[in-house]
Amino acid sequence: MQIFEEFSREYFREELLRFRGLMSEKSFYDDLNKFSDCKSSRAFYGLLYVYVNTLDLTEDDKVLMEATKLEFDRRLGYMLMR
């Protein structure tokens, strides 16, 4: 028997905003040298988990998640090049 958590759309939006706030902090990327267990990756995978398990997502929510993913990839790339 598998038990899946189901999240509300409001909770997803809260987590999305929280993640976007974290992305703007330089300290969010401080432990990139660990590579296997860095804070930014754990936070992104947490957001992804909430996204996948959220009921009733709208097309706008999907667009926001895609834009957040792209921005995260760009910021991560920039921080890795520094």
Biopython code that builds the backbone (N, CA, C, O; Angstrom):
import numpy as np
from Bio.PDB.StructureBuilder import StructureBuilder

atoms = [
    (1, "MET", "N", (0.843, -1.174, 0.000)),
    (1, "MET", "CA", (0.000, 0.000, 0.000)),
    (1, "MET", "C", (0.892, 1.243, 0.000)),
    (1, "MET", "O", (1.742, 1.408, 0.876)),
    (2, "GLN", "N", (0.693, 2.099, -0.976)),
    (2, "GLN", "CA", (1.466, 3.324, -1.061)),
    (2, "GLN", "C", (0.630, 4.487, -0.547)),
    (2, "GLN", "O", (-0.564, 4.597, -0.826)),
    (3, "ILE", "N", (1.287, 5.341, 0.202)),
    (3, "ILE", "CA", (0.619, 6.526, 0.721)),
    (3, "ILE", "C", (1.310, 7.743, 0.118)),
    (3, "ILE", "O", (2.511, 7.943, 0.300)),
    (4, "PHE", "N", (0.547, 8.540, -0.591)),
    (4, "PHE", "CA", (1.079, 9.747, -1.200)),
    (4, "PHE", "C", (0.471, 10.948, -0.496)),
    (4, "PHE", "O", (-0.725, 10.981, -0.208)),
    (5, "GLU", "N", (1.313, 11.927, -0.228)),
    (5, "GLU", "CA", (0.808, 13.171, 0.330)),
    (5, "GLU", "C", (0.192, 13.973, -0.799)),
    (5, "GLU", "O", (0.678, 13.953, -1.930)),
    (6, "GLU", "N", (-0.853, 14.659, -0.490)),
    (6, "GLU", "CA", (-1.471, 15.545, -1.459)),
    (6, "GLU", "C", (-1.415, 16.952, -0.898)),
    (6, "GLU", "O", (-1.770, 17.182, 0.259)),
    (7, "PHE", "N", (-0.972, 17.888, -1.714)),
    (7, "PHE", "CA", (-0.809, 19.260, -1.268)),
    (7, "PHE", "C", (-1.808, 20.162, -1.972)),
    (7, "PHE", "O", (-2.261, 19.874, -3.079)),
    (8, "SER", "N", (-2.139, 21.257, -1.307)),
    (8, "SER", "CA", (-3.045, 22.231, -1.911)),
    (8, "SER", "C", (-2.257, 23.168, -2.822)),
    (8, "SER", "O", (-1.038, 23.296, -2.716)),
    (9, "ARG", "N", (-2.968, 23.792, -3.685)),
    (9, "ARG", "CA", (-2.367, 24.757, -4.610)),
    (9, "ARG", "C", (-1.775, 25.937, -3.843)),
    (9, "ARG", "O", (-0.729, 26.462, -4.227)),
    (10, "GLU", "N", (-2.432, 26.356, -2.767)),
    (10, "GLU", "CA", (-1.931, 27.455, -1.950)),
    (10, "GLU", "C", (-0.592, 27.091, -1.310)),
    (10, "GLU", "O", (0.319, 27.918, -1.258)),
    (11, "TYR", "N", (-0.474, 25.858, -0.827)),
    (11, "TYR", "CA", (0.782, 25.413, -0.228)),
    (11, "TYR", "C", (1.890, 25.395, -1.278)),
    (11, "TYR", "O", (3.019, 25.791, -0.988)),
    (12, "PHE", "N", (1.585, 24.943, -2.484)),
    (12, "PHE", "CA", (2.571, 24.957, -3.555)),
    (12, "PHE", "C", (3.051, 26.375, -3.825)),
    (12, "PHE", "O", (4.250, 26.610, -3.969)),
    (13, "ARG", "N", (2.117, 27.322, -3.895)),
    (13, "ARG", "CA", (2.485, 28.715, -4.155)),
    (13, "ARG", "C", (3.372, 29.263, -3.038)),
    (13, "ARG", "O", (4.331, 29.985, -3.310)),
    (14, "GLU", "N", (3.058, 28.926, -1.776)),
    (14, "GLU", "CA", (3.889, 29.365, -0.655)),
    (14, "GLU", "C", (5.304, 28.813, -0.775)),
    (14, "GLU", "O", (6.278, 29.539, -0.576)),
    (15, "GLU", "N", (5.413, 27.534, -1.100)),
    (15, "GLU", "CA", (6.728, 26.905, -1.239)),
    (15, "GLU", "C", (7.491, 27.466, -2.434)),
    (15, "GLU", "O", (8.710, 27.628, -2.372)),
    (16, "LEU", "N", (6.792, 27.757, -3.503)),
    (16, "LEU", "CA", (7.419, 28.347, -4.676)),
    (16, "LEU", "C", (8.003, 29.719, -4.332)),
    (16, "LEU", "O", (9.139, 30.022, -4.699)),
    (17, "LEU", "N", (7.238, 30.537, -3.636)),
    (17, "LEU", "CA", (7.727, 31.857, -3.238)),
    (17, "LEU", "C", (8.889, 31.743, -2.257)),
    (17, "LEU", "O", (9.843, 32.517, -2.334)),
    (18, "ARG", "N", (8.817, 30.791, -1.343)),
    (18, "ARG", "CA", (9.907, 30.587, -0.394)),
    (18, "ARG", "C", (11.189, 30.184, -1.131)),
    (18, "ARG", "O", (12.269, 30.683, -0.817)),
    (19, "PHE", "N", (11.069, 29.293, -2.099)),
    (19, "PHE", "CA", (12.227, 28.849, -2.864)),
    (19, "PHE", "C", (12.816, 30.001, -3.672)),
    (19, "PHE", "O", (14.035, 30.162, -3.729)),
    (20, "ARG", "N", (11.959, 30.795, -4.291)),
    (20, "ARG", "CA", (12.446, 31.926, -5.081)),
    (20, "ARG", "C", (13.167, 32.936, -4.185)),
    (20, "ARG", "O", (14.129, 33.571, -4.615)),
    (21, "GLY", "N", (12.705, 33.084, -2.946)),
    (21, "GLY", "CA", (13.395, 33.943, -1.997)),
    (21, "GLY", "C", (14.774, 33.401, -1.646)),
    (21, "GLY", "O", (15.741, 34.156, -1.551)),
    (22, "LEU", "N", (14.856, 32.097, -1.456)),
    (22, "LEU", "CA", (16.148, 31.462, -1.159)),
    (22, "LEU", "C", (17.124, 31.632, -2.313)),
    (22, "LEU", "O", (18.317, 31.844, -2.098)),
    (23, "MET", "N", (16.619, 31.539, -3.535)),
    (23, "MET", "CA", (17.492, 31.671, -4.702)),
    (23, "MET", "C", (18.188, 33.029, -4.753)),
    (23, "MET", "O", (19.263, 33.155, -5.338)),
    (24, "SER", "N", (17.587, 34.030, -4.150)),
    (24, "SER", "CA", (18.167, 35.373, -4.204)),
    (24, "SER", "C", (19.253, 35.585, -3.154)),
    (24, "SER", "O", (19.923, 36.617, -3.165)),
    (25, "GLU", "N", (19.438, 34.627, -2.247)),
    (25, "GLU", "CA", (20.457, 34.752, -1.204)),
    (25, "GLU", "C", (21.744, 34.056, -1.642)),
    (25, "GLU", "O", (21.729, 32.891, -2.042)),
    (26, "LYS", "N", (22.841, 34.774, -1.563)),
    (26, "LYS", "CA", (24.124, 34.205, -1.970)),
    (26, "LYS", "C", (24.495, 32.993, -1.122)),
    (26, "LYS", "O", (25.104, 32.051, -1.631)),
    (27, "SER", "N", (24.143, 32.998, 0.147)),
    (27, "SER", "CA", (24.491, 31.887, 1.043)),
    (27, "SER", "C", (23.780, 30.586, 0.652)),
    (27, "SER", "O", (24.176, 29.503, 1.084)),
    (28, "PHE", "N", (22.742, 30.699, -0.159)),
    (28, "PHE", "CA", (22.008, 29.519, -0.626)),
    (28, "PHE", "C", (22.911, 28.594, -1.443)),
    (28, "PHE", "O", (22.668, 27.391, -1.531)),
    (29, "TYR", "N", (23.951, 29.170, -2.035)),
    (29, "TYR", "CA", (24.841, 28.409, -2.908)),
    (29, "TYR", "C", (26.211, 28.140, -2.272)),
    (29, "TYR", "O", (27.135, 27.701, -2.957)),
    (30, "ASP", "N", (26.342, 28.400, -0.982)),
    (30, "ASP", "CA", (27.640, 28.282, -0.314)),
    (30, "ASP", "C", (28.230, 26.878, -0.326)),
    (30, "ASP", "O", (29.452, 26.732, -0.346)),
    (31, "ASP", "N", (27.413, 25.863, -0.315)),
    (31, "ASP", "CA", (27.941, 24.499, -0.198)),
    (31, "ASP", "C", (27.931, 23.728, -1.518)),
    (31, "ASP", "O", (27.787, 22.505, -1.523)),
    (32, "LEU", "N", (28.082, 24.434, -2.621)),
    (32, "LEU", "CA", (28.085, 23.770, -3.932)),
    (32, "LEU", "C", (29.273, 22.827, -4.116)),
    (32, "LEU", "O", (29.218, 21.914, -4.940)),
    (33, "ASN", "N", (30.335, 23.040, -3.358)),
    (33, "ASN", "CA", (31.491, 22.160, -3.496)),
    (33, "ASN", "C", (31.199, 20.740, -3.016)),
    (33, "ASN", "O", (31.927, 19.812, -3.369)),
    (34, "LYS", "N", (30.144, 20.554, -2.214)),
    (34, "LYS", "CA", (29.749, 19.204, -1.795)),
    (34, "LYS", "C", (29.175, 18.431, -2.974)),
    (34, "LYS", "O", (29.406, 17.230, -3.112)),
    (35, "PHE", "N", (28.449, 19.107, -3.797)),
    (35, "PHE", "CA", (27.865, 18.602, -5.042)),
    (35, "PHE", "C", (26.838, 17.494, -4.854)),
    (35, "PHE", "O", (25.821, 17.495, -5.548)),
    (36, "SER", "N", (27.058, 16.559, -3.956)),
    (36, "SER", "CA", (26.096, 15.466, -3.820)),
    (36, "SER", "C", (24.978, 15.804, -2.842)),
    (36, "SER", "O", (23.889, 15.237, -2.931)),
    (37, "ASP", "N", (25.231, 16.715, -1.914)),
    (37, "ASP", "CA", (24.222, 17.004, -0.904)),
    (37, "ASP", "C", (24.218, 18.492, -0.570)),
    (37, "ASP", "O", (24.366, 18.869, 0.593)),
    (38, "CYS", "N", (24.051, 19.327, -1.570)),
    (38, "CYS", "CA", (24.078, 20.758, -1.306)),
    (38, "CYS", "C", (22.662, 21.276, -1.033)),
    (38, "CYS", "O", (21.661, 20.718, -1.484)),
    (39, "LYS", "N", (22.634, 22.358, -0.280)),
    (39, "LYS", "CA", (21.375, 22.950, 0.174)),
    (39, "LYS", "C", (20.465, 23.330, -0.988)),
    (39, "LYS", "O", (19.256, 23.105, -0.929)),
    (40, "SER", "N", (21.033, 23.901, -2.034)),
    (40, "SER", "CA", (20.203, 24.358, -3.145)),
    (40, "SER", "C", (19.533, 23.184, -3.863)),
    (40, "SER", "O", (18.375, 23.289, -4.266)),
    (41, "SER", "N", (20.238, 22.085, -4.022)),
    (41, "SER", "CA", (19.641, 20.907, -4.659)),
    (41, "SER", "C", (18.545, 20.295, -3.800)),
    (41, "SER", "O", (17.487, 19.921, -4.307)),
    (42, "ARG", "N", (18.797, 20.196, -2.511)),
    (42, "ARG", "CA", (17.768, 19.645, -1.616)),
    (42, "ARG", "C", (16.509, 20.499, -1.639)),
    (42, "ARG", "O", (15.396, 19.972, -1.648)),
    (43, "ALA", "N", (16.685, 21.823, -1.649)),
    (43, "ALA", "CA", (15.535, 22.723, -1.675)),
    (43, "ALA", "C", (14.757, 22.578, -2.983)),
    (43, "ALA", "O", (13.526, 22.565, -2.980)),
    (44, "PHE", "N", (15.478, 22.471, -4.099)),
    (44, "PHE", "CA", (14.799, 22.316, -5.381)),
    (44, "PHE", "C", (14.039, 20.995, -5.444)),
    (44, "PHE", "O", (12.899, 20.958, -5.907)),
    (45, "TYR", "N", (14.657, 19.917, -4.982)),
    (45, "TYR", "CA", (13.973, 18.624, -5.001)),
    (45, "TYR", "C", (12.765, 18.618, -4.070)),
    (45, "TYR", "O", (11.770, 17.945, -4.341)),
    (46, "GLY", "N", (12.853, 19.358, -2.987)),
    (46, "GLY", "CA", (11.691, 19.503, -2.099)),
    (46, "GLY", "C", (10.555, 20.217, -2.795)),
    (46, "GLY", "O", (9.399, 19.805, -2.699)),
    (47, "LEU", "N", (10.885, 21.291, -3.498)),
    (47, "LEU", "CA", (9.863, 22.022, -4.256)),
    (47, "LEU", "C", (9.279, 21.131, -5.349)),
    (47, "LEU", "O", (8.068, 21.131, -5.570)),
    (48, "LEU", "N", (10.115, 20.390, -6.015)),
    (48, "LEU", "CA", (9.654, 19.478, -7.059)),
    (48, "LEU", "C", (8.710, 18.421, -6.494)),
    (48, "LEU", "O", (7.718, 18.069, -7.131)),
    (49, "TYR", "N", (9.013, 17.919, -5.308)),
    (49, "TYR", "CA", (8.151, 16.930, -4.653)),
    (49, "TYR", "C", (6.765, 17.527, -4.388)),
    (49, "TYR", "O", (5.742, 16.892, -4.643)),
    (50, "VAL", "N", (6.753, 18.755, -3.874)),
    (50, "VAL", "CA", (5.472, 19.420, -3.621)),
    (50, "VAL", "C", (4.721, 19.632, -4.930)),
    (50, "VAL", "O", (3.515, 19.395, -4.998)),
    (51, "TYR", "N", (5.418, 20.073, -5.962)),
    (51, "TYR", "CA", (4.801, 20.322, -7.272)),
    (51, "TYR", "C", (4.134, 19.063, -7.832)),
    (51, "TYR", "O", (2.991, 19.107, -8.286)),
    (52, "VAL", "N", (4.845, 17.968, -7.797)),
    (52, "VAL", "CA", (4.336, 16.718, -8.366)),
    (52, "VAL", "C", (3.129, 16.204, -7.585)),
    (52, "VAL", "O", (2.253, 15.551, -8.153)),
    (53, "ASN", "N", (3.080, 16.493, -6.297)),
    (53, "ASN", "CA", (2.007, 15.971, -5.452)),
    (53, "ASN", "C", (0.922, 17.000, -5.137)),
    (53, "ASN", "O", (0.149, 16.819, -4.197)),
    (54, "THR", "N", (0.865, 18.067, -5.912)),
    (54, "THR", "CA", (-0.155, 19.096, -5.711)),
    (54, "THR", "C", (-1.338, 18.840, -6.625)),
    (54, "THR", "O", (-1.185, 18.606, -7.824)),
    (55, "LEU", "N", (-2.503, 18.889, -6.040)),
    (55, "LEU", "CA", (-3.740, 18.699, -6.795)),
    (55, "LEU", "C", (-4.181, 20.012, -7.435)),
    (55, "LEU", "O", (-3.872, 21.092, -6.931)),
    (56, "ASP", "N", (-4.884, 19.914, -8.515)),
    (56, "ASP", "CA", (-5.545, 21.058, -9.150)),
    (56, "ASP", "C", (-4.599, 22.192, -9.549)),
    (56, "ASP", "O", (-4.927, 23.364, -9.364)),
    (57, "LEU", "N", (-3.450, 21.858, -10.085)),
    (57, "LEU", "CA", (-2.556, 22.902, -10.575)),
    (57, "LEU", "C", (-3.145, 23.519, -11.838)),
    (57, "LEU", "O", (-3.723, 22.825, -12.674)),
    (58, "THR", "N", (-2.991, 24.810, -11.958)),
    (58, "THR", "CA", (-3.464, 25.496, -13.154)),
    (58, "THR", "C", (-2.315, 25.604, -14.159)),
    (58, "THR", "O", (-1.167, 25.293, -13.840)),
    (59, "GLU", "N", (-2.627, 26.034, -15.333)),
    (59, "GLU", "CA", (-1.591, 26.240, -16.349)),
    (59, "GLU", "C", (-0.611, 27.321, -15.885)),
    (59, "GLU", "O", (0.586, 27.232, -16.157)),
    (60, "ASP", "N", (-1.115, 28.335, -15.189)),
    (60, "ASP", "CA", (-0.243, 29.385, -14.649)),
    (60, "ASP", "C", (0.761, 28.810, -13.650)),
    (60, "ASP", "O", (1.924, 29.211, -13.639)),
    (61, "ASP", "N", (0.319, 27.878, -12.818)),
    (61, "ASP", "CA", (1.221, 27.243, -11.853)),
    (61, "ASP", "C", (2.327, 26.478, -12.574)),
    (61, "ASP", "O", (3.488, 26.507, -12.165)),
    (62, "LYS", "N", (1.957, 25.810, -13.625)),
    (62, "LYS", "CA", (2.943, 25.040, -14.395)),
    (62, "LYS", "C", (3.961, 25.968, -15.060)),
    (62, "LYS", "O", (5.151, 25.659, -15.104)),
    (63, "VAL", "N", (3.492, 27.101, -15.574)),
    (63, "VAL", "CA", (4.388, 28.076, -16.188)),
    (63, "VAL", "C", (5.329, 28.664, -15.133)),
    (63, "VAL", "O", (6.521, 28.826, -15.391)),
    (64, "LEU", "N", (4.806, 28.981, -13.955)),
    (64, "LEU", "CA", (5.645, 29.509, -12.877)),
    (64, "LEU", "C", (6.707, 28.506, -12.446)),
    (64, "LEU", "O", (7.846, 28.884, -12.173)),
    (65, "MET", "N", (6.343, 27.242, -12.384)),
    (65, "MET", "CA", (7.307, 26.217, -11.998)),
    (65, "MET", "C", (8.396, 26.091, -13.056)),
    (65, "MET", "O", (9.573, 25.966, -12.719)),
    (66, "GLU", "N", (8.024, 26.123, -14.308)),
    (66, "GLU", "CA", (9.009, 26.024, -15.392)),
    (66, "GLU", "C", (9.942, 27.238, -15.379)),
    (66, "GLU", "O", (11.151, 27.094, -15.565)),
    (67, "ALA", "N", (9.386, 28.429, -15.160)),
    (67, "ALA", "CA", (10.213, 29.635, -15.100)),
    (67, "ALA", "C", (11.160, 29.582, -13.904)),
    (67, "ALA", "O", (12.313, 30.001, -14.006)),
    (68, "THR", "N", (10.685, 29.077, -12.785)),
    (68, "THR", "CA", (11.527, 28.946, -11.598)),
    (68, "THR", "C", (12.648, 27.954, -11.842)),
    (68, "THR", "O", (13.786, 28.190, -11.436)),
    (69, "LYS", "N", (12.339, 26.851, -12.500)),
    (69, "LYS", "CA", (13.355, 25.848, -12.818)),
    (69, "LYS", "C", (14.439, 26.438, -13.721)),
    (69, "LYS", "O", (15.628, 26.216, -13.491)),
    (70, "LEU", "N", (14.033, 27.181, -14.738)),
    (70, "LEU", "CA", (14.993, 27.810, -15.644)),
    (70, "LEU", "C", (15.865, 28.833, -14.915)),
    (70, "LEU", "O", (17.078, 28.886, -15.118)),
    (71, "GLU", "N", (15.238, 29.635, -14.072)),
    (71, "GLU", "CA", (16.001, 30.630, -13.325)),
    (71, "GLU", "C", (16.977, 29.952, -12.360)),
    (71, "GLU", "O", (18.116, 30.396, -12.215)),
    (72, "PHE", "N", (16.535, 28.890, -11.708)),
    (72, "PHE", "CA", (17.413, 28.159, -10.797)),
    (72, "PHE", "C", (18.612, 27.595, -11.550)),
    (72, "PHE", "O", (19.745, 27.703, -11.080)),
    (73, "ASP", "N", (18.376, 27.000, -12.702)),
    (73, "ASP", "CA", (19.475, 26.449, -13.507)),
    (73, "ASP", "C", (20.476, 27.537, -13.891)),
    (73, "ASP", "O", (21.685, 27.319, -13.821)),
    (74, "ARG", "N", (19.986, 28.687, -14.289)),
    (74, "ARG", "CA", (20.871, 29.792, -14.679)),
    (74, "ARG", "C", (21.689, 30.302, -13.497)),
    (74, "ARG", "O", (22.897, 30.516, -13.609)),
    (75, "ARG", "N", (21.021, 30.493, -12.370)),
    (75, "ARG", "CA", (21.735, 30.981, -11.187)),
    (75, "ARG", "C", (22.747, 29.944, -10.697)),
    (75, "ARG", "O", (23.858, 30.292, -10.297)),
    (76, "LEU", "N", (22.365, 28.698, -10.732)),
    (76, "LEU", "CA", (23.274, 27.632, -10.318)),
    (76, "LEU", "C", (24.496, 27.593, -11.226)),
    (76, "LEU", "O", (25.623, 27.461, -10.748)),
    (77, "GLY", "N", (24.281, 27.706, -12.515)),
    (77, "GLY", "CA", (25.400, 27.742, -13.467)),
    (77, "GLY", "C", (26.311, 28.909, -13.216)),
    (77, "GLY", "O", (27.534, 28.770, -13.257)),
    (78, "TYR", "N", (25.730, 30.065, -12.956)),
    (78, "TYR", "CA", (26.536, 31.256, -12.677)),
    (78, "TYR", "C", (27.368, 31.056, -11.415)),
    (78, "TYR", "O", (28.550, 31.399, -11.395)),
    (79, "MET", "N", (26.767, 30.506, -10.368)),
    (79, "MET", "CA", (27.490, 30.321, -9.114)),
    (79, "MET", "C", (28.583, 29.260, -9.257)),
    (79, "MET", "O", (29.613, 29.343, -8.589)),
    (80, "LEU", "N", (28.374, 28.284, -10.104)),
    (80, "LEU", "CA", (29.401, 27.253, -10.312)),
    (80, "LEU", "C", (30.590, 27.797, -11.093)),
    (80, "LEU", "O", (31.710, 27.311, -10.933)),
    (81, "MET", "N", (30.360, 28.798, -11.934)),
    (81, "MET", "CA", (31.433, 29.375, -12.724)),
    (81, "MET", "C", (32.293, 30.340, -11.930)),
    (81, "MET", "O", (33.406, 30.656, -12.349)),
    (82, "ARG", "N", (31.816, 30.804, -10.818)),
    (82, "ARG", "CA", (32.549, 31.792, -10.003)),
    (82, "ARG", "C", (33.721, 31.198, -9.322)),
    (82, "ARG", "O", (34.436, 31.896, -8.603)),
]
sb = StructureBuilder()
sb.init_structure("model")
sb.init_model(0)
sb.init_chain("A")
sb.init_seg("    ")
for serial, (resi, resn, name, xyz) in enumerate(atoms, 1):
    if name == "N":
        sb.init_residue(resn, " ", resi, " ")
    sb.init_atom(name, np.array(xyz, "f"), 0.0, 1.0, " ", f" {name:<3s}", serial, name[0])
structure = sb.get_structure()
